[in-house]
Amino acid sequence: MPRRSNGPEPCAANGFLAGGDRDGNPFVKCDTTLKVADALRGAILKCYYLDIRRLKRRLTFPGVEEPIAALELKLYDNVFVPGFKINITTQEIKDTLVTVKAILEEKHNSLFTSQVQSLINKIDLFGLYFASLDIRQESTIHQKLFETVADKSDGIIPGNYTELSETEKIKALLQINGVVDPGIFEDEVAADTAQIPMAVKTIQEYNGEAGCNRYIISQCNSTLNIIEVFALFKMQGFANDDINVDIVPLFETIDDLGNAGEIMKTLYSIPAYKEHLKRRKNTQTIMLGFSDGTKDGGYLMANWSIYRAKEELTRITRYYGFEVIFFDGRGGPPSRGGGKTHKFYASMGNNISNREIQLTIQGQTISSNFGIIDSAQYNLEQLLNAGITNNIHVDRHAPLTGKQEELLQELSSYGFDEYKKLKEHPLLASYLYEISPLRFYSETNIGSRPAKRGKTQGGISLKDLRAIPFAGAWSQLKQNVPGFFGVGSALKKMEYIGRFEDVKKLYDESLFFKTLIDNCEMAMSKSYFPLTAYMSQDETYGELWNMIYEEYQLTLGYILKLSGNEELMGNYPVDKLSISMRERIVLPLLTIQQYAMSKIRALDANGEDNEGLKDTYGKLVMRCSFGIINAGRNSA
């Protein structure tokens, strides 16, 4: 998760969720988190050791050879001696190098100072943590944890805690004064969650504060959810001024995005939390979920709700004297906030906080966008350019006018209405389960978390289904529903009420809206309905398939009418060609995958499995998924 920050103090440039993300993942525990943090520390120390070793061969001058040799030995012991761990500090390494550089400049004609400065820059950027390890847990886990504390602890919080109002619960949590024994929790997940504060403290002792200083709350839908994390540290004996962690609410659903402003307004009014923010450089980080937002509200409504939430949260946070940093939970494809990301940030109005850019980057996208130096430089330059142009060309990036916002709200509402019809279709979950490779997602072992929350038996529910497999299932069906469904119906409705010309004017004048449509075109360009056209006559799912296909055709017609082009992505011929080439490559795999899925359905319908054929076809589906995902550069 790349981050950019201002200020003289070193800060994390890269975040890392693997090993810290517990949200629905029973395999991540505190020992996992500590091992990952130790591995990150070991990896960067090894890099420093190798650089120091190379420098040592050159720095054989009087006055510099000895300190470099001593530093090399200390790094060697930390990296290569089993069980040996000296609490070496970033400042200690840096002070040695600064001293060496000064001696070289003063006594040795500045020989090799550029190499020394290069290493100092790396230390400023990566510290002893390499990448900052983020902790993430779902809000319901914290809720159940404190219910157990109320039931089993001796007066740490009131015994009638569950009967209190939200305001009373917040007051009780802020008054915690004592330590709760993690042994009181019978639930393994709750017991592990209770130990997170001590794990964070251990990581900060060895890797520095930047090694682990953020706690993200998934499914955050109240002020109480945020205070519960604050109280989690207090019940492990942390004083208020010892909580060196940014508490980051993650707003995901359409309702949560709409309520985010009021939630944060209440939070900023709590004196204890205001003091906490003052200790955290008067800055509040807020994460917004593009993936789950799209799954919940459809393409138009999700993106518009996030834009509105950013406006409102910026206004409220500044009113209370703080600065907000938005951390966007993006995936690879447009349906999960991907696509032309730099244009999205360039389109933000100056009424939306943009001091920093923070966004998640999916594994396969990291490889394709940042796997080689040229590609990494290009993509980072695109993001930096977005921020620069946003600040320089103020007139081009003025906030949307009131009429434009009303138009976008109306358009999004029409799209949402159509998307709800699909989402509420009684066969949608089984359609994805039976026709797509969704049921095999967990077995492919490609995700950072299980495919669904909870323990739903048999099939899967849309509510519990995670956003990545949801979008991934549509992607491998080549239907890409989250990236376009409802757009055509919304544009048709606007034309029916005589407002299509207003929409076209908005498309010509608003970079934000144009970027939304551009990304929608990209999602549609990766759709290929002939792959599943055989389902159009299916007795069970034919109606649903035709419903999706008709919306695709409707959206296609209206987008071309809106853009004035003769084909999708007409303004981006190079990108269009790149997508076309990759789609042709994966088409044979998609065909084989669909064949295997049809055979599995036939075996299920007949209640038979001749000589383990079902398992064989299942492996074929998974093997095809690997190729499709790698060629598509993302798993969804």
C-alpha positions in Angstrom: 0.0 0.0 0.0 2.1 2.9 -1.2 1.8 6.1 0.9 3.2 9.5 0.5 3.8 11.9 3.4 5.1 15.4 4.1 7.2 16.4 7.0 10.8 16.0 8.2 10.3 12.7 10.1 10.8 9.4 8.3 7.5 7.6 7.7 6.3 4.4 6.1 6.3 4.6 2.3 4.9 1.1 2.0 2.3 -0.7 4.1 1.9 -4.5 4.4 -1.4 -6.3 5.3 -0.3 -9.9 5.0 0.3 -11.2 8.5 -1.8 -8.4 10.1 -5.1 -8.8 8.4 -7.4 -10.9 10.6 -10.7 -9.9 9.1 -12.4 -13.2 8.7 -9.0 -15.0 8.5 -8.7 -17.6 11.3 -5.1 -18.4 10.3 -3.6 -15.0 11.2 -2.8 -14.8 14.9 -0.4 -12.8 17.0 2.4 -15.2 16.5 1.9 -14.9 12.8 2.0 -11.1 13.0 5.2 -11.2 15.1 6.9 -13.6 12.7 6.0 -11.4 9.7 7.2 -8.3 11.4 10.5 -10.1 12.3 10.8 -11.3 8.7 10.3 -7.7 7.4 12.9 -6.4 9.8 15.3 -9.2 8.9 14.9 -8.6 5.2 15.7 -4.9 5.4 18.6 -5.4 7.8 20.0 -7.9 5.3 19.8 -5.3 2.6 21.6 -2.8 4.8 24.2 -5.4 5.7 25.0 -6.1 2.0 25.2 -2.4 1.2 27.5 -1.8 4.2 29.7 -4.8 3.1 30.1 -3.3 -0.4 30.9 0.1 1.1 33.5 -1.4 3.5 35.5 -2.6 0.5 35.8 1.0 -0.7 36.0 2.9 2.6 39.5 1.8 3.7 40.5 5.3 4.7 41.6 6.3 8.2 38.8 7.3 10.5 36.0 5.6 8.5 37.1 2.0 8.2 36.6 1.2 11.9 33.0 2.5 12.4 31.9 0.8 9.1 33.5 -2.5 10.2 31.7 -2.3 13.6 28.4 -1.5 12.0 28.8 -4.4 9.6 29.5 -6.8 12.4 26.4 -5.7 14.4 24.2 -6.1 11.3 25.7 -9.5 10.6 24.9 -10.7 14.2 21.3 -9.4 13.8 20.7 -11.1 10.5 22.6 -14.3 10.5 23.2 -15.4 14.1 20.2 -17.7 15.1 18.3 -16.3 18.1 20.5 -13.2 18.3 18.6 -10.0 18.3 20.2 -6.7 19.2 17.9 -3.8 19.6 19.8 -1.8 17.0 18.0 1.5 16.1 17.6 3.3 12.8 19.2 6.4 14.4 22.3 4.4 15.4 22.8 3.2 11.8 22.1 6.6 10.4 24.4 8.4 12.9 27.3 6.1 11.9 26.8 6.8 8.2 26.4 10.6 8.7 29.7 10.6 10.7 31.4 8.6 8.0 30.1 11.0 5.3 31.3 14.0 7.2 34.8 12.5 7.5 34.9 11.7 3.8 33.9 15.2 2.9 36.4 16.8 5.3 39.5 14.6 4.9 39.1 12.4 1.8 37.9 14.7 -1.0 34.3 13.5 -0.7 35.1 10.1 -2.2 32.1 7.7 -2.3 29.8 10.2 -0.4 27.1 9.6 -3.0 27.0 5.9 -2.1 26.9 6.7 1.6 24.1 9.2 1.0 22.2 6.7 -1.0 22.2 4.3 1.9 21.1 7.1 4.3 18.1 7.8 2.0 17.1 4.1 2.1 17.3 4.1 5.9 15.1 7.3 6.0 12.6 5.5 3.8 12.5 2.0 5.2 13.8 2.3 8.7 14.0 -1.1 10.4 10.5 -2.2 9.3 10.8 -2.3 5.5 7.0 -2.0 5.2 4.7 -0.9 7.9 2.5 -3.8 9.1 -1.1 -2.9 9.3 -3.5 -4.7 11.7 -7.1 -5.2 10.6 -10.0 -6.8 12.4 -13.8 -6.8 11.9 -15.9 -4.6 14.2 -18.2 -7.5 15.3 -15.2 -9.3 16.9 -14.5 -6.3 19.1 -18.2 -6.1 20.0 -18.3 -9.8 21.1 -15.0 -9.3 22.9 -16.3 -6.6 25.2 -19.5 -8.4 25.8 -17.3 -11.3 27.2 -15.3 -8.8 29.3 -18.5 -7.4 30.8 -19.6 -11.0 31.6 -16.4 -12.4 33.0 -14.1 -9.6 34.2 -14.4 -8.0 37.7 -15.8 -4.6 37.1 -13.5 -3.6 34.2 -16.7 -2.5 32.5 -20.3 -2.7 33.8 -21.9 -6.1 34.0 -25.0 -4.7 32.2 -22.8 -3.4 29.3 -24.9 -5.1 26.6 -28.0 -3.2 27.9 -26.4 0.3 27.7 -26.9 2.8 25.0 -24.1 3.6 22.6 -23.2 6.8 24.4 -23.1 4.9 27.8 -21.0 2.1 26.3 -18.5 4.7 25.0 -18.3 6.3 28.4 -17.7 2.9 30.1 -15.0 1.9 27.6 -13.1 5.2 28.1 -13.1 4.7 31.9 -11.4 1.3 31.7 -8.7 1.1 34.3 -7.2 -2.3 34.7 -5.8 -5.3 32.8 -7.9 -8.1 31.3 -6.5 -11.5 31.2 -6.8 -12.9 27.7 -7.4 -16.3 29.3 -11.0 -15.4 30.1 -11.9 -15.7 26.4 -13.0 -19.2 25.3 -13.3 -18.0 21.7 -9.9 -18.3 20.0 -10.4 -15.3 17.8 -11.4 -13.0 20.7 -8.4 -14.3 22.8 -6.0 -13.5 19.9 -7.6 -10.0 19.4 -7.2 -9.2 23.0 -3.4 -9.8 22.7 -2.9 -7.5 19.7 -1.9 -4.5 21.7 1.0 -6.3 23.3 2.1 -7.7 19.9 2.0 -4.1 18.5 4.2 -2.9 21.4 6.7 -5.7 20.8 7.0 -4.8 17.1 7.4 -1.1 17.9 10.2 -1.9 20.3 12.3 -3.7 17.7 11.1 -2.3 14.4 10.3 1.3 15.5 6.9 2.9 15.8 6.4 2.9 12.0 6.8 -0.8 12.0 3.2 -1.3 13.2 1.1 1.8 13.9 -2.3 1.4 12.3 -5.3 -0.6 13.3 -8.0 -0.8 10.6 -11.6 -1.6 11.6 -13.5 -3.5 8.9 -17.3 -3.1 8.6 -17.1 0.1 10.8 -20.6 1.5 11.2 -20.6 3.5 14.5 -18.5 5.7 16.7 -18.6 2.9 19.3 -16.7 0.6 16.8 -13.8 3.1 16.8 -13.7 3.6 20.6 -13.7 -0.2 21.1 -10.2 -0.4 19.5 -9.1 2.5 21.7 -10.4 0.6 24.7 -8.7 -2.6 23.5 -5.4 -1.0 24.3 -6.6 0.5 27.6 -7.7 -3.0 28.8 -4.1 -4.2 28.3 -2.7 -1.5 30.6 -1.9 1.1 28.0 -2.3 4.7 29.3 -4.0 7.1 26.8 -0.7 8.7 25.9 0.9 5.3 25.3 -1.4 4.3 22.5 0.9 5.0 19.5 -1.4 3.7 16.9 -3.7 5.3 14.3 -7.2 3.9 14.6 -8.6 3.7 11.1 -12.3 3.2 10.5 -13.1 1.4 7.2 -16.5 2.5 5.7 -17.6 0.0 3.1 -21.4 -0.2 2.5 -23.5 2.5 0.9 -25.3 3.1 4.3 -22.0 3.3 6.2 -20.5 5.7 3.6 -23.6 7.9 4.0 -23.4 7.8 7.8 -19.6 8.3 8.0 -19.8 12.1 8.5 -22.0 11.8 11.6 -19.9 9.0 13.0 -16.7 11.0 12.7 -18.5 14.2 14.0 -19.4 12.3 17.2 -15.9 10.9 17.5 -14.2 14.3 17.2 -16.4 15.6 20.0 -15.0 13.0 22.5 -12.2 14.8 24.6 -10.1 11.6 25.1 -10.1 10.9 21.4 -9.3 14.5 20.5 -6.3 14.3 22.7 -5.3 11.0 21.0 -5.4 12.8 17.6 -3.3 15.6 18.9 -0.6 13.0 19.8 -1.0 11.6 16.3 0.0 14.8 14.5 -3.6 16.1 14.4 -4.3 13.6 11.6 -7.1 11.1 11.2 -6.8 8.4 8.6 -10.1 7.1 7.1 -10.3 4.0 4.8 -13.0 3.8 2.2 -13.9 0.4 0.6 -14.3 0.6 -3.2 -14.6 -3.2 -3.5 -17.4 -3.8 -0.9 -19.0 -0.5 -1.8 -19.5 -1.6 -5.4 -20.7 -5.1 -4.3 -23.2 -3.4 -2.1 -24.4 -0.5 -4.2 -23.3 -1.1 -7.8 -20.8 0.9 -9.9 -22.4 4.3 -10.0 -23.7 4.5 -6.5 -20.5 3.2 -4.9 -18.2 5.7 -6.6 -20.6 8.6 -6.1 -21.1 7.7 -2.4 -17.3 7.5 -1.8 -16.9 10.9 -3.5 -19.6 12.5 -1.3 -18.2 10.8 1.8 -14.8 12.3 1.1 -16.3 15.8 0.7 -18.3 15.5 3.9 -15.4 14.0 5.9 -13.0 16.6 4.7 -15.3 19.4 5.8 -16.1 17.9 9.2 -12.5 17.0 10.0 -11.2 20.4 9.1 -14.0 22.0 11.1 -12.7 20.2 14.2 -9.2 21.4 13.6 -7.7 18.1 12.2 -6.5 16.9 8.9 -7.9 13.8 7.2 -6.0 11.3 5.1 -8.0 9.0 2.9 -6.9 5.5 2.5 -8.6 3.9 -0.5 -9.2 0.2 -0.4 -8.8 -0.4 -4.2 -8.4 -3.6 -6.2 -7.1 -4.2 -9.7 -10.1 -3.9 -12.0 -12.4 -0.8 -12.4 -15.2 -2.6 -10.5 -13.0 -2.5 -7.4 -11.6 1.0 -7.8 -8.8 0.2 -10.2 -8.6 1.2 -13.8 -7.3 4.7 -14.5 -6.5 5.4 -10.9 -4.3 8.5 -11.6 -7.2 10.2 -13.5 -9.5 9.5 -10.5 -7.1 11.4 -8.2 -6.5 14.2 -10.7 -10.3 14.7 -10.8 -10.8 15.3 -7.1 -11.9 18.8 -6.3 -9.9 21.0 -4.0 -12.6 20.6 -1.4 -11.4 17.0 -0.9 -8.3 16.5 1.3 -5.4 15.4 -0.8 -2.3 16.0 1.3 -1.4 12.4 0.9 -2.3 9.5 -1.4 -2.8 6.2 0.2 -4.2 3.2 -1.6 -4.1 -0.6 -1.5 -2.6 -2.4 -4.5 -3.5 -6.0 -5.2 -0.8 -8.6 -5.5 -0.9 -9.3 -9.2 -1.2 -5.5 -9.8 2.0 -4.9 -7.8 3.8 -7.4 -10.2 2.5 -5.8 -13.4 2.7 -2.2 -12.4 5.7 -2.1 -10.1 7.6 -5.3 -10.9 10.3 -3.7 -13.0 12.0 -0.3 -12.6 10.6 1.3 -15.8 7.0 0.2 -15.0 7.3 1.3 -11.4 8.7 4.7 -12.3 6.0 5.2 -14.9 3.1 4.3 -12.6 4.5 6.3 -9.6 5.0 9.3 -11.9 1.3 9.0 -13.0 0.1 9.2 -9.4 2.5 12.0 -8.5 1.3 13.9 -11.6 -2.3 13.5 -10.5 -1.6 15.2 -7.3 0.5 18.0 -8.9 -2.0 18.8 -11.6 -4.8 18.8 -9.1 -3.0 21.6 -7.2 -1.7 23.5 -10.1 -4.8 23.5 -12.4 -7.3 24.7 -9.8 -9.8 25.9 -12.4 -9.9 22.5 -14.0 -10.4 20.7 -10.7 -12.9 22.9 -9.0 -15.5 21.2 -6.9 -18.6 20.0 -8.6 -21.3 22.6 -8.6 -24.6 22.0 -6.8 -26.4 21.2 -10.0 -23.7 18.8 -11.1 -23.9 17.0 -7.7 -27.7 16.8 -8.0 -27.4 15.3 -11.4 -24.8 12.7 -10.3 -27.0 11.8 -7.3 -30.0 11.3 -9.5 -28.1 9.3 -12.1 -26.6 7.1 -9.3 -30.0 6.5 -7.7 -31.4 5.2 -11.0 -28.4 3.0 -11.4 -28.7 1.8 -7.8 -32.4 0.9 -8.3 -31.5 -1.3 -11.3 -28.6 -2.9 -9.5 -30.8 -3.8 -6.5 -33.1 -5.7 -8.8 -30.1 -7.9 -9.7 -28.7 -8.1 -6.2 -32.1 -9.2 -4.8 -32.7 -11.8 -7.5 -33.3 -15.0 -5.6 -31.1 -17.0 -7.9 -28.1 -14.7 -8.0 -26.0 -16.4 -5.3 -26.6 -19.9 -6.8 -25.9 -18.5 -10.3 -22.5 -17.4 -9.2 -21.9 -20.6 -7.2 -23.0 -22.9 -10.1 -21.9 -21.1 -13.2 -18.7 -19.4 -12.1 -15.6 -20.8 -10.4 -16.6 -19.1 -7.2 -16.9 -22.3 -5.2 -13.3 -23.1 -6.0 -11.9 -19.7 -4.9 -10.9 -20.8 -1.4 -9.2 -23.9 -2.8 -7.0 -21.9 -5.2 -5.2 -20.4 -2.2 -4.6 -17.1 -4.0 -6.4 -14.7 -1.6 -5.2 -13.1 1.6 -8.4 -14.3 3.3 -11.1 -16.9 3.0 -13.7 -16.4 0.3 -16.4 -15.6 2.8 -17.0 -14.4 6.3 -18.7 -16.7 8.7 -19.4 -20.4 8.5 -22.3 -20.6 6.0 -22.9 -24.2 5.2 -23.4 -25.2 1.6 -23.5 -22.7 -1.2 -22.8 -19.2 -0.2 -24.7 -16.0 0.7 -24.1 -12.6 -1.0 -23.9 -11.0 2.4 -21.1 -13.1 3.6 -19.3 -13.3 0.3 -16.1 -11.2 0.1 -15.7 -8.5 -2.5 -12.7 -10.1 -4.2 -14.3 -13.5 -5.0 -17.6 -11.6 -5.9 -15.8 -9.5 -8.5 -13.5 -12.4 -9.5 -16.5 -14.7 -10.2 -18.0 -12.1 -12.6 -14.5 -11.5 -14.2 -14.0 -15.2 -14.9 -17.5 -15.4 -16.3 -16.5 -12.5 -18.6 -19.6 -10.6 -17.5 -18.0 -8.0 -15.2 -21.3 -7.0 -13.7 -19.8 -4.8 -10.9 -18.2 -2.6 -13.5 -21.2 -1.6 -15.5 -24.6 -3.0 -14.3 -27.1 -0.2 -13.9 -25.2 2.4 -15.9 -27.2 1.8 -19.1 -30.5 1.9 -17.3 -29.6 5.1 -15.5 -28.6 6.8 -18.8 -31.8 5.5 -20.4 -33.9 7.0 -17.5 -32.1 10.3 -17.9 -32.9 10.4 -21.6 -36.6 9.5 -20.9 -37.0 12.5 -18.5 -35.2 14.8 -21.0 -31.9 15.2 -19.1 -29.5 13.3 -21.3 -28.0 16.5 -22.7 -27.3 17.6 -19.1 -25.5 14.3 -18.6 -23.5 14.7 -21.8 -22.5 18.2 -20.7 -21.4 16.8 -17.4 -19.3 14.2 -19.3 -17.6 16.9 -21.3 -16.9 19.2 -18.2 -16.3 16.9 -15.3 -13.1 14.8 -15.2 -14.5 12.8 -12.3 -17.6 11.7 -14.3 -15.6 11.1 -17.4 -13.1 8.9 -15.5 -16.1 6.9 -14.1 -17.4 6.3 -17.6 -13.8 5.5 -19.0 -13.4 2.9 -16.3 -16.8 1.5 -17.0 -15.8 1.1 -20.7 -12.6 -0.8 -19.6 -14.7 -3.2 -17.5 -17.1 -3.8 -20.5 -14.1 -4.3 -22.8 -13.1 -7.2 -20.6 -16.6 -8.8 -21.0 -17.3 -11.6 -23.5 -20.8 -12.9 -23.4 -20.5 -15.5 -26.1 -18.5 -17.5 -23.6 -21.7 -18.2 -21.5 -24.3 -17.6 -24.3 -25.3 -21.3 -23.9 -26.9 -20.3 -20.5 -29.4 -18.0 -22.3 -31.7 -21.0 -22.8 -31.1 -22.6 -19.5 -34.3 -23.6 -17.7 -33.0 -22.3 -14.3 -30.7 -19.5 -15.0 -31.6 -18.3 -18.5 -33.7 -15.4 -17.3 -30.9 -14.1 -15.1 -28.3 -14.5 -17.9 -30.5 -12.5 -20.3 -31.2 -9.8 -17.6 -27.4 -9.3 -17.4 -26.8 -9.4 -21.1 -29.6 -6.9 -21.9 -28.2 -4.5 -19.4 -24.8 -4.9 -21.0 -26.2 -4.1 -24.4 -28.1 -1.2 -23.1 -25.0 0.2 -21.4 -23.0 -0.3 -24.5 -25.4 1.7 -26.6 -25.7 4.6 -24.2 -22.0 4.9 -23.5 -21.2 5.1 -27.1 -23.9 7.7 -27.5 -22.5 9.6 -24.6 -18.9 9.5 -25.7 -19.5 9.9 -29.4 -17.2 7.0 -30.2 -17.9 4.0 -32.4 -16.4 1.5 -30.1 -15.5 1.0 -26.4 -12.3 2.7 -25.2 -12.1 4.6 -28.5 -10.1 7.4 -26.7 -7.5 4.9 -25.5 -6.4 2.8 -28.5 -3.2 1.5 -26.9 -5.0 0.3 -23.8 -7.7 -1.2 -25.9 -5.1 -3.2 -27.9 -3.4 -4.4 -24.8 -6.7 -5.6 -23.3 -7.7 -7.3 -26.6 -4.4 -9.2 -26.8 -4.7 -10.5 -23.2 -8.3 -11.4 -23.7 -7.5 -13.5 -26.7 -4.8 -15.3 -24.8 -7.1 -16.4 -22.0 -10.1 -17.3 -24.1 -9.0 -21.0 -24.5 -8.6 -21.2 -20.7 -12.0 -19.6 -20.2 -13.6 -22.1 -22.6 -12.0 -25.1 -20.9 -13.0 -23.7 -17.5 -16.7 -23.3 -18.6 -16.6 -26.9 -20.0 -15.4 -28.3 -16.7 -18.0 -26.3 -14.8 -20.8 -27.7 -17.0 -19.5 -31.2 -16.4 -19.5 -30.6 -12.6 -23.1 -29.3 -12.8 -24.2 -32.4 -14.8 -22.6 -34.7 -12.2 -24.2 -32.8 -9.4 -27.6 -33.0 -11.1 -27.3 -36.8 -11.6 -26.0 -37.3 -8.1 -23.0 -39.3 -9.3 -19.2 -39.0 -9.5 -17.8 -41.6 -11.8 -14.3 -42.5 -10.7 -13.6 -39.2 -9.1 -14.4 -37.2 -12.2 -15.8 -34.3 -10.2 -12.6 -33.8 -8.4 -10.7 -33.9 -11.7 -12.9 -31.3 -13.3 -12.5 -29.2 -10.1 -8.8 -29.2 -10.5 -9.1 -28.2 -14.1 -11.2 -25.2 -13.1 -8.6 -24.1 -10.5 -5.7 -24.6 -12.9 -7.5 -22.4 -15.5 -8.1 -19.8 -12.9 -4.3 -19.4 -12.2 -3.7 -18.6 -15.9 -6.7 -16.3 -16.2 -5.7 -14.4 -13.1 -2.1 -13.9 -14.1 -3.0 -12.9 -17.7 -5.6 -10.5 -16.4 -3.1 -9.0 -13.9 -5.5 -9.3 -11.1 -7.7 -11.9 -9.4 -10.9 -9.9 -9.9 
